[in-house]
Amino acid sequence: MRNFITINDVEYALSRGETAICCGADDVVTAAAKEFAQSKGITIGAGSTPPSPAPAPIAASGATSGSDKFAPARPLPSYPAYHGVMSEAEIMRWREEFPILKNCVHTANCSVSAQSLSVRAAVNRYMDNWLTKGMDWDYWMVEIGNAKAEFAKLIGASPDEIFICGSVSDAVASVVSSLDYSGNRKRIVTTEIEFPTVGHVLLASAKRFGFDLRFIPAEGEEIPLDAYEKNIDDQTLISFVTHVYYRNGFKQDIARIADICHSKGSLVMIDSYQALGTTLVDVKKMHIDILASGCIKYLFGVPGIAFVYVNKDLATMLNPTITGWFGQVNPFSFEVRKLNYAMNTCRFDTGTPAALTSFAAGAGIKLANDIGQQGIAQRMDYLSEIALLKADQLGLKCVSPHDVRKKGGTTAIEIEMDSHHMEAILRDRDIIASARGNVIRIAPHFYTLPHEIEFAFEQVRDIIDHGGH
Ligand SMILES: Cc1ncc(COP(=O)(O)O)c(C=O)c1O
């Protein structure tokens, strides 16, 4: 595959202490990249030595590593033991990939993750290519295919089981449009803990398609498994279920839920936006029919693109009315009078593919795959334990599950003051957190250091104690 070497690649090499960028004979080096590399003493070329490994980071020791600026005032007396496959030195090395982490504590990953050098480089690669080539659809389509392949790898699917759309809302609308409501099953089941957009699409579609919509009520901040047993029945065509509750991080056992759905003859679609990138997902082993996610949260990507898995055996039985020329067997047959769906999940693709966002999203998901999902999942559980201990030490009203096996990345603190005001004050203190309703969410990613989590919670406590000042 042809690569484009841009200024960003040079910056990336510099940040890693490398003195050479190795590239193939077909690769393109932009003039600006050449000039910048020369000025920094970096060689680029086919004969260059492959990049040397980045220098070892400053020794990391969990609680005390990193900047003093974010040191907790009253550290936890002890941390739980960390047994993750990813060493702390590796985590420190990966932190170099996210420049903003040098200046602030980024704990809004349930909303948007930190910008990485590789996603930035991917965006610039598209821009440089467009600038220099004018039009290069062949290459852009390769990158779109690569993005699908990275998503497929992340969830244990094959690339031809993935379609791309603009958002999870679009994904739900496409799936709703593809179902056949003429049989006995005329019910769609969903839950009160979905991200509201799922409810909105279903409410807007119920009358048009003639299905009955049932919401499973939340019990407190969770939904017990037997509520699925009770509410999904032999009239249910499909159930829309969130993997992790956006408000408090409650993580559902989606494999068990899928089995319950199937035992009643219902299909299941999982919204995994708050989960992917923090927890292991294998759609085949978990018997998931359909799964959707955008990329801006734990997948390091950009808005405007979402990826959807539809099991290949199921896909050909579904006929989306939200469709377009890229959903056809041959988009370039240009037969305006003929509808000829592709014979795989691509039948859900619609119009001109999202090239720019695919470059970025593909790079973000690749990063998640390269870092390793198992290591990230273990790290997230460890950080959750610290967050729960710290919230408890400070007497904060934590509304997240206290069992880390039932918890995603978010630890939510219920507060009486306006949560957006809290978010703004935290930002002034170089902490990025995320407000939702009456909670402030502290959502680390694998790169967050334990003492940064402690610092963030201490600042929340301090702001509450000072009446929001
Ligand atoms: C679980 C979940 N699903 C969906 C969304 C957003 O959906 P969309 O991609 O349609 O904006 C969010 C946004 O925060 C979310 O947390």
The ligand as a Gaussian input file, in Angstrom:
#p B3LYP/6-31G(d) Opt

LIG

0 1
 C      -24.200000       4.966000      24.388000
 C      -24.277000       6.078000      23.374000
 N      -24.874000       5.859000      22.206000
 C      -24.978000       6.827000      21.271000
 C      -24.461000       8.086000      21.499000
 C      -24.549000       9.151000      20.455000
 O      -25.130000       8.698000      19.287000
 P      -24.920000       9.449000      17.900000
 O      -23.731000       8.792000      17.260000
 O      -26.157000       9.214000      17.158000
 O      -24.681000      10.881000      18.211000
 C      -23.824000       8.358000      22.699000
 C      -23.252000       9.712000      22.946000
 O      -22.823000      10.078000      23.970000
 C      -23.734000       7.329000      23.662000
 O      -23.137000       7.548000      24.842000

